[in-house]
Amino acid sequence: MRILLFADIHGNAQALEAVVGDSARHGPYDLTICAGDLAWAGPRPRLVLQHVRDLCREDPTGTAGGAICLMGNCDRFLLDDFEQVLPPGKRAKRFWHQRKWMLDHLTSADLGFLRRLPFQHRVGPAPGQDLLVVHANPHNLDDPVSVDMTDEELASVIGDEEFRVLAFGHIHVPAVWQWRGRLLVNIASVGLPRDGDTRAAYSVLTWSNGRWHVAQYRVNYEVGMVAEDMRKSGLPRGEHFAKRLLAARY
């Protein structure tokens, strides 16, 4: 079994196209999973949603035979629940301006797709060998799982969830490490990396010979063109996001 995993596209259509194209050389895949954060903070939210909806064949749960797409914290910002709610750490004027711009650039079909995004997906190739895929952690969309956390910190975020491999995004930094005999995989970001490497990131998980194997890849694309699009598309704080994209730091 071979599974393609990517996350955190953030409205960067060129990076998504690069990942989909480059990943084909490592396929074919039995399953493709996107771990959320599709549109927010990028210049082409509608194009990204159209591409992801095509991959999922309009059904994010994968029951129509396409890819599976999960809910991310920034996807939730665009739903009705956030019409009157300011997320922690956000500045009101900036947040509402960004949200309005994003909603103005998405269709009702896009928003319907976002509303149907599931929280997690589990793959069980053998007893006790489950792969659990989430956006941030097994319990919510906000608290990060990071390689520099202590054992106690990881336990408080992950809890007693059962899995052999936990795959996630959210903090945009690729990492693979062991924790309490289980494998933790940050599949990083397609469209807005923050590890100093501007290339788009994705991961491939393979189940073979009774074990999970992880490979992480990076792919070049025209980062400068996307930065310029951020500046000229009308995206709120476009210059700010362009600088973050070019530095791959924030």
Salt bridges, closest charged atoms under 4 A:
ASP8 OD1 - HIS10 NE2 3.41
ASP8 OD1 - HIS172 NE2 2.96
ASP22 OD1 - ARG25 NE 2.98
ASP37 OD2 - HIS10 NE2 3.37
ASP37 OD2 - HIS135 NE2 3.42
GLU58 OE1 - ARG53 NE 2.91
ASP80 OD1 - ARG115 NH2 3.54
ASP104 OD2 - LYS100 NZ 2.83
ASP110 OD1 - ARG53 NH1 2.70
ASP130 OD2 - ARG122 NH1 3.11
ASP142 OD2 - ARG76 NH2 3.08
ASP151 OD2 - ARG180 NH2 2.61
GLU161 OE2 - ARG122 NH2 2.95
ASP195 OD2 - ARG218 NH1 2.76
ASP197 OD2 - ARG199 NH2 2.74
ASP197 OD2 - ARG218 NH1 3.91
GLU228 OE1 - ARG231 NH1 3.09
GLU228 OE2 - LYS232 NZ 3.03
ASP229 OD1 - ARG44 NH2 2.82
GLU239 OE1 - ARG231 NE 2.90
